[in-house]
Amino acid sequence: MKKIFVTFFVFITSMIGWACTALIISGDATADGRPVMLKHQDADKLNKKMAYFQGKKYAFMGVVNADCDSAEVWAGTNEVGFCIMNTAAYNFREDSLPCTMDREGLVMAEVLGECKTLEDFEAYLNSNTKNKKKPLGVEANFGVIDANGGAAFYEVNNTRWVKIDVNKEKDGYKVVTNFCSAGRKEDYKGVERLQTATAIMKENFQKGKTFDHEQILNLISRSYRHELLGVNFTSKNCPKYFVDQDFIPRKSTASCVVFEGVKANDNPHKTVMWTLLGYPACGVAIPMMMVGKQESMPSYMVPDKTGLSQMCSQSLALKNTYVFPLTISNGERYFDAEALLKGKDKQTALVECAQKAEKKINTTFSYIYDRFYSGELDEKTFVSMYHSQTMTYWELYINAYKDWKVKK
């Protein structure tokens, strides 16, 4: 009996490690007509990096595991404005086909290299879910936006798929976690995070207003609200420590990406993939765009000589030093809410450091991006200015956390 319990606990723990929270806001519901998509990723492999690829038809970039050299992307965009991400599901497999599962990253890399529109992706799904000799090896929600105004979630397994068109959602947005609505209800996972994210959106979202990446990251990915427990920790009411269980950000969070797409039929090169590598309270979102080759990507977002991203390494170091400092007994299951939300020893709260740095980054970037989006700057001039700014973002990030020394 004891062995059964241990096995069950390990199984549940491994499932929790693959949890994610995702959101799509329809361009039909925003003031500027641009769709927005969030992937808050939890994973067993925490070291992430950005990578650039040339696919069959299109070049693309995405978040990948630092120890992976193959095209296995966990959120990405391509040169024609097609963006995709996923959340794992645990209630939608309906077959017993012999195949390797957990191939979502490989599938996303493949479609980024081939797809331009939602219709292209649907054609890909139609072709591959009928191939029983070579199953997709997936059980997931895929979130997709394109440069034609498309915005949808797709619940996909080896034999079928179900589309949720976010443009037809009455609220103008859709939140998903780790189950498919077309799957088995008794196997739903991530319900607690869904409740929290949905409550946050209901309270803060208004149709006809632009809901940008800063708001999304601060309201969702940096929220220490727990709807089931009825708590919402802030600098005014946070405890010293609290259990790390079913909050949206947690120890297993590996990255956050907010895609800001373009309004229908606009220049797809205006798509911005705001990418935060590491833990959201200890990192900042960097604007990544398909306006250059791999060599022009920010040096701190791609591997250094150690094979790791400087940005991700710094964020994880801050998290391990200050957010999860306890290592004895069950200490690793508790997070330091005071360090996160209130600050201590005259240090600014970690979440506030992220917010301040991110606001400065956004202001710096917006100065040139808004002029590019309006047509005041041509693309060549914008690209030159954009790439000259990248080290400024890193300096703003490091300076924001200068009082928080990390363990070497």
C-alpha positions in Angstrom: 0.0 0.0 0.0 2.9 2.3 0.9 4.5 1.7 -2.5 1.2 2.5 -4.3 0.9 5.8 -2.5 4.5 6.8 -3.3 4.0 5.9 -7.0 0.7 7.9 -7.1 2.4 10.9 -5.4 5.3 10.9 -7.9 2.8 10.6 -10.8 0.7 13.6 -9.6 3.9 15.6 -8.9 5.1 15.0 -12.4 1.8 16.1 -13.9 1.8 19.3 -11.8 5.2 20.1 -13.3 3.7 20.2 -16.8 0.9 22.7 -15.8 0.3 25.9 -17.8 -2.2 28.7 -17.9 -3.1 30.4 -21.2 -5.3 33.2 -22.4 -6.4 34.6 -25.8 -8.1 37.9 -26.2 -9.9 38.4 -29.6 -8.9 41.4 -31.7 -12.6 42.0 -32.1 -12.7 42.9 -28.4 -9.7 45.3 -28.3 -9.6 48.9 -29.1 -6.7 48.6 -31.6 -8.1 45.4 -33.2 -5.0 43.3 -32.3 -5.4 39.9 -30.7 -3.4 39.1 -27.6 -2.2 35.7 -26.4 -0.6 34.6 -23.1 1.3 31.4 -22.3 2.3 31.1 -18.7 4.5 27.9 -18.8 5.3 25.5 -16.0 7.7 22.7 -16.9 10.1 20.2 -15.5 12.9 21.7 -17.4 13.3 25.3 -16.1 16.3 26.5 -18.2 14.9 28.1 -21.3 16.4 30.1 -24.2 15.3 31.7 -27.4 16.1 30.1 -30.7 15.8 31.0 -34.4 14.9 28.4 -37.1 14.3 28.2 -40.8 11.3 26.0 -41.5 10.0 24.4 -44.7 8.3 27.7 -45.8 8.9 30.2 -43.1 11.6 31.4 -40.6 10.4 31.4 -37.0 11.6 31.8 -33.4 10.5 30.4 -30.1 11.1 29.4 -26.5 13.0 26.1 -26.3 14.7 24.0 -23.6 18.3 25.1 -23.0 19.5 21.5 -23.3 17.7 20.9 -26.6 19.3 21.4 -30.0 16.4 20.2 -32.1 13.4 22.2 -33.2 11.1 21.7 -30.2 9.3 25.0 -29.5 7.1 25.7 -26.5 5.8 29.1 -27.8 6.7 30.9 -31.0 6.0 33.1 -33.9 7.0 33.1 -37.6 7.7 35.7 -40.2 4.1 35.8 -41.5 2.6 36.5 -38.1 1.4 33.0 -37.2 1.8 32.5 -33.4 1.3 29.3 -31.5 1.5 27.9 -27.9 0.1 25.1 -25.9 -1.0 23.8 -22.6 -0.8 20.1 -21.7 -4.1 18.3 -21.2 -4.7 15.1 -19.2 -8.2 14.2 -20.1 -8.4 13.9 -23.9 -6.5 10.9 -25.1 -9.0 8.4 -26.5 -6.9 5.9 -28.4 -4.5 3.1 -27.6 -2.2 3.7 -30.7 1.4 2.8 -30.1 3.3 6.1 -30.3 5.6 8.4 -28.4 3.6 11.1 -26.6 4.4 14.6 -25.4 5.4 15.7 -28.9 3.7 19.1 -28.7 7.0 21.0 -28.9 7.9 19.2 -32.1 4.5 19.7 -33.6 4.6 23.5 -32.9 8.0 23.8 -34.5 6.7 22.0 -37.6 3.6 24.1 -38.0 5.5 27.4 -37.4 7.7 26.5 -40.4 4.7 25.6 -42.6 1.6 27.6 -41.5 0.4 31.1 -42.2 -3.2 31.0 -41.1 -5.6 29.2 -38.8 -6.9 27.4 -41.9 -3.4 26.1 -42.7 -3.2 24.8 -39.1 -6.6 23.1 -39.4 -5.5 21.5 -42.7 -2.4 20.2 -40.8 -4.6 18.8 -38.1 -7.0 17.1 -40.5 -4.1 15.4 -42.3 -2.3 14.3 -39.2 -5.1 13.2 -36.9 -6.2 10.7 -39.6 -2.7 9.2 -39.8 -2.9 6.2 -37.5 0.4 4.8 -38.8 2.2 7.9 -37.5 0.1 9.6 -34.8 0.8 13.2 -33.7 1.6 12.1 -30.1 -0.2 15.0 -28.5 -2.9 15.6 -25.9 -3.2 19.3 -25.6 -4.8 22.7 -26.1 -3.1 24.7 -28.8 -3.6 28.5 -28.9 -3.2 30.2 -32.3 -3.4 33.7 -33.6 -2.6 34.8 -37.2 -2.2 38.1 -39.1 -5.7 37.7 -40.7 -7.5 38.3 -37.4 -7.8 34.6 -36.5 -7.7 33.6 -32.8 -8.6 30.2 -31.5 -7.9 27.4 -29.1 -7.7 23.8 -30.5 -8.3 20.8 -28.3 -6.2 18.1 -30.0 -5.4 14.4 -29.5 -4.2 11.7 -31.9 -7.5 11.1 -33.6 -9.5 14.3 -33.5 -9.6 18.0 -32.7 -12.1 20.6 -31.5 -11.9 24.3 -32.3 -12.9 27.0 -29.9 -13.1 30.2 -31.9 -12.2 33.1 -29.5 -13.7 35.6 -32.0 -17.1 34.1 -31.2 -16.7 34.1 -27.4 -19.3 36.4 -25.8 -16.7 37.7 -23.3 -14.1 38.5 -26.0 -11.5 36.2 -24.4 -10.9 32.6 -23.4 -8.8 31.1 -20.5 -7.6 27.5 -20.5 -5.4 25.4 -18.2 -4.8 21.7 -18.3 -7.9 20.0 -19.6 -9.9 19.9 -22.8 -13.6 20.8 -22.4 -14.4 18.0 -24.9 -12.6 15.4 -22.7 -13.3 13.5 -19.6 -14.6 15.7 -16.8 -13.4 13.4 -14.1 -9.8 14.0 -15.2 -9.8 17.8 -15.3 -6.5 19.3 -14.1 -5.7 23.0 -13.4 -9.2 23.9 -12.3 -8.0 26.0 -9.4 -5.8 28.2 -11.7 -8.6 28.5 -14.2 -10.9 29.8 -11.5 -8.3 32.4 -10.5 -7.4 33.6 -14.0 -11.1 33.8 -15.0 -11.9 35.8 -11.9 -9.1 38.2 -12.6 -10.2 38.7 -16.2 -13.9 39.2 -15.3 -12.8 42.0 -12.9 -10.3 43.7 -15.1 -11.2 43.2 -18.8 -13.4 45.6 -20.7 -14.3 45.2 -24.4 -13.1 48.1 -26.5 -10.0 48.7 -24.4 -6.5 47.5 -25.2 -5.2 44.9 -22.7 -1.5 44.9 -23.2 1.4 42.6 -22.1 2.2 44.6 -19.0 -1.3 44.3 -17.6 -1.5 40.6 -18.4 1.8 39.7 -16.8 1.1 41.8 -13.7 -2.5 40.7 -13.3 -2.0 37.0 -14.0 1.6 35.8 -14.1 2.6 37.9 -11.1 -0.6 37.4 -9.2 -0.6 35.6 -5.8 -4.3 35.2 -5.7 -5.9 31.9 -5.0 -9.6 31.8 -5.8 -10.3 28.5 -4.1 -8.7 29.6 -0.8 -10.1 33.1 -1.0 -6.8 34.8 -0.7 -5.2 37.6 -2.7 -1.8 38.4 -1.3 -0.4 41.9 -1.8 2.2 44.0 0.0 -0.4 44.9 2.6 -1.6 41.4 3.6 1.1 38.9 2.6 2.4 36.4 5.2 6.1 35.6 5.7 5.8 32.2 4.0 3.0 30.4 2.2 2.5 26.9 0.6 3.3 26.9 -3.1 0.2 25.1 -4.4 -2.1 26.0 -7.3 -1.1 29.7 -7.6 -0.6 30.7 -11.2 3.1 31.5 -10.7 4.9 28.7 -8.8 8.3 27.0 -8.4 7.8 25.2 -11.7 7.2 28.3 -13.8 9.7 28.4 -16.6 8.6 31.2 -18.9 5.9 33.6 -19.8 5.1 34.8 -23.3 2.6 37.4 -24.4 2.0 37.7 -28.1 0.7 41.0 -29.3 -0.5 40.3 -32.9 -1.6 42.7 -35.6 -5.0 43.7 -36.8 -6.3 41.8 -39.8 -4.2 42.1 -42.9 -1.6 44.4 -41.4 2.1 43.9 -41.7 2.9 40.6 -39.9 6.4 41.9 -39.0 4.6 44.2 -36.4 3.8 41.1 -34.3 5.6 41.3 -30.9 6.4 38.2 -28.8 7.0 39.6 -25.3 9.2 36.9 -23.8 10.0 36.4 -20.1 12.5 33.6 -19.4 12.4 32.2 -15.9 10.3 33.1 -12.9 7.9 36.1 -13.5 8.6 38.0 -10.3 12.4 37.8 -11.0 12.4 38.5 -14.7 11.1 40.9 -17.4 9.5 40.5 -20.7 11.7 41.4 -23.7 10.1 42.4 -27.0 11.1 39.8 -29.6 10.3 40.3 -33.3 10.8 38.5 -36.6 12.7 41.5 -38.0 16.2 40.0 -38.1 18.2 36.8 -38.3 19.4 34.7 -35.3 22.7 36.7 -35.0 20.7 39.9 -34.2 18.6 38.4 -31.4 19.5 39.8 -27.9 22.6 38.0 -26.6 21.1 37.5 -23.2 18.1 35.6 -24.6 20.1 33.1 -26.6 22.7 30.6 -25.2 26.1 32.0 -23.9 29.2 29.8 -23.8 27.7 27.7 -21.0 24.7 26.9 -23.3 22.3 28.8 -21.1 20.4 32.1 -21.5 21.8 34.9 -19.3 18.3 36.2 -18.7 16.9 32.9 -17.7 19.9 32.0 -15.5 19.7 35.4 -13.6 15.9 35.0 -13.1 16.2 31.5 -11.7 19.1 32.5 -9.5 17.0 35.2 -7.9 14.1 32.8 -7.5 16.2 30.1 -5.9 18.0 32.6 -3.6 15.0 34.6 -2.4 11.6 33.1 -3.3 12.4 29.5 -2.4 15.3 29.8 0.1 14.3 26.9 2.4 15.9 23.6 1.6 15.5 21.6 4.8 12.6 19.2 5.4 9.6 20.4 3.3 10.9 23.9 3.0 11.1 23.8 -0.8 7.3 23.7 -0.9 7.0 27.2 0.6 7.6 30.5 -1.0 8.7 33.7 0.7 5.7 36.0 0.1 7.4 38.8 2.0 10.4 39.0 -0.4 8.0 38.8 -3.4 5.4 41.3 -2.4 6.6 43.5 0.4 10.4 43.5 0.3 12.8 43.3 3.2 16.1 44.7 4.6 15.3 47.9 2.7 15.1 46.1 -0.6 12.2 46.7 -3.0 9.8 43.8 -3.4 10.8 41.4 -6.2 7.5 41.9 -8.0 7.9 45.7 -7.9 11.4 45.4 -9.3 10.1 43.5 -12.3 7.2 46.0 -12.8 9.5 49.0 -12.7 12.0 47.6 -15.1 9.3 46.3 -17.5 7.6 49.7 -17.6 10.9 51.4 -18.5 11.6 48.7 -21.2 8.1 49.2 -22.6 8.5 53.0 -22.7 11.8 52.7 -24.5 10.5 50.2 -27.0 7.2 51.9 -27.5 8.9 55.2 -28.6 10.1 53.5 -31.8 7.4 50.8 -32.2 4.4 53.2 -32.1 6.1 55.2 -34.9 6.7 52.0 -36.9 3.1 50.8 -36.4 1.7 54.1 -37.5 3.9 54.2 -40.6 6.0 57.1 -39.5 9.1 54.9 -39.5 9.8 52.5 -42.4 10.7 49.0 -41.5 14.4 49.3 -42.3 14.8 52.3 -39.9 12.8 50.6 -37.2 14.9 47.4 -37.4 18.1 49.4 -37.0 16.7 51.3 -34.0 15.2 48.1 -32.5 18.4 46.2 -32.5 20.4 49.1 -31.0 18.0 49.1 -28.0 18.4 45.5 -26.9 21.3 46.0 -24.5 19.4 48.8 -22.9 16.7 46.4 -21.8 19.3 44.1 -20.1 20.8 47.1 -18.2 17.4 48.2 -17.0 16.7 44.7 -15.8 20.0 44.2 -13.9 19.8 47.7 -12.4 16.2 47.0 -11.1 17.5 44.1 -9.0 20.9 45.5 -8.0 20.1 45.2 -4.3 19.3 41.5 -4.6 22.5 39.6 -4.6 22.4 36.1 -5.9 24.3 33.0 -4.9 27.1 32.1 -7.2 
